[in-house]
Amino acid sequence: IEQTAYRNDKLAMLGKISASIAHEIRNPLTAIRGFIQLLRPHLIKLGKDEYARIILMEIDRANDIIYEFLNSSKPSAPQTTVIPVSSLLKEVVLLTESEALMKGCQVLLHDDILPLHISVDVKQIKQVILNMVKNAMDAFDLLTGENGGLIEIRAHRDNKNVHICISDNGKGMDHNTLSHLFDPFFTTKESGTGLGLSVSYRIIKNHKGYIAVNSTVGKGTEFVISLPIVEIV
Ligand code: ADP
């Protein structure tokens, strides 16, 4: 119980900090956006409208990222739609393909999945699964050039929940890592934020689901995301 209270405290603090940082970043972005629009006619005259277009596009992208981060770290109700699990997973796998290729590993979707539906905030759940696949990619030792990095995604159901399993044959986690996994800012990576899993935990909790982890050092890790099934009649 103490552990949970502590974690929620930290998450609440994280929510407050990220809200104020997001606010402070958004203001200058709005100013930059306005001034670029004022400069646009001059850029067009110089034949450089492309620059303005890219600047505007990138500002909008930065705003989207802030919005999403804010959305997922504050305890708001998810914006839900009913979606088949298989199409959600297919989209996620597509998004990971280029990175998998670059890192020399394989993301395998077992798409013999029954027609299961869940009611979720698609953006948020995609973010959770993507984060887990990326963590799995980081779990392969690239320095040894070890091949055969395999990430498998499958889904099955019981009478209440869909269980989405993301497993890897990477380096696994020791006891200490496992016990701090969902703590905000806990990371074992040089350039990690330690936010991925704490934000994922909150997103899944907001969806009335839960996350389970199995891991063995030297063998690999499996994350299981469980979400309530929506029965389509
Ligand atoms: P970050 O990826 O920025 O470190 P996360 O919250 O996503 O933050 O992950 C926290 C830590 O959990 C990672 O630094 C890593 O040590 C461990 N971890 C997460 N997923 C895996 C995995 N699939 N295999 C091994 N370790 C993992």
Boltz pocket constraint, residues with backbone or C-beta under 6 A from the ligand:
constraints:
  - pocket:
      binder: B
      contacts: [[A, 131], [A, 132], [A, 135], [A, 136], [A, 139], [A, 168], [A, 170], [A, 171], [A, 172], [A, 173], [A, 177], [A, 181], [A, 183], [A, 186], [A, 187], [A, 188], [A, 189], [A, 191], [A, 192], [A, 193], [A, 194], [A, 195], [A, 196], [A, 197], [A, 198], [A, 221]]
      max_distance: 6.0
